[in-house]
């Protein structure tokens, strides 16, 4: 019974930390995702308790194992069910686009104006008019797209015409067919199924990633066995 209480308490604290991390916001975790953040601070705290817990050292050990297994399980959910990533990791938030600052999105991202300006300054932009689009990523980083006059020069800007590289488009991702990308290439699922069979692959669910170029050459990366 004591073992069950330890496991339940660890799972409850894991869920509570996940909710707290969501409330705090993405800027707190920087490059870590929510699961890494929760596991890192909690296992460290439990390990410190383990070093001083002499009477019942198994209890902290069990709690550490529960946290590690819970993190592994949640990561597997994110890998197998793509829609769950929006709720586990969050999704990118547009902060600025075409000169318009979305204050509601800033509040949603738990980001105030001064913090946003600091992040812009760190990337070398001291004037918002130099920024076309600003996206607050799910990992707590700010991605900036400068206006055309601030972007690096391209071969087109210099009047050069380099050889055009073939376009490669993802048509299968995590075993799921991306029908819209297929249609962009003028293809359909019948063609895709035939190409998979030619490569000895039974169905799209057996493919982790498949990309197709503009010459309709399909490259497949199968699921791990």
MOVEN-V190828 format. One record per run of one state. SS is the DSSP state (A for helix, B for strand, O for the rest). FROM is the first residue (numbers start at 1). LEN is the number of residues. If there is no record, write none. Layout:
ss=SS from=FROM len=LEN
ss=SS from=FROM len=LEN
//
This chain:
ss=O from=1 len=1
ss=A from=2 len=23
ss=O from=25 len=1
ss=A from=26 len=3
ss=O from=29 len=5
ss=A from=34 len=19
ss=O from=53 len=4
ss=A from=57 len=24
ss=O from=81 len=1
ss=A from=82 len=7
ss=O from=89 len=4
ss=B from=93 len=5
ss=O from=98 len=2
ss=B from=100 len=2
ss=O from=102 len=1
ss=A from=103 len=6
ss=O from=109 len=4
ss=A from=113 len=10
ss=O from=123 len=5
ss=A from=128 len=3
ss=B from=131 len=6
ss=O from=137 len=5
ss=B from=142 len=5
ss=O from=147 len=1
ss=A from=148 len=3
ss=O from=151 len=17
ss=B from=168 len=6
ss=O from=174 len=2
ss=B from=176 len=2
ss=O from=178 len=1
ss=A from=179 len=6
ss=O from=185 len=4
ss=A from=189 len=10
ss=O from=199 len=5
ss=A from=204 len=3
ss=B from=207 len=7
ss=O from=214 len=4
ss=B from=218 len=5
ss=O from=223 len=3
//
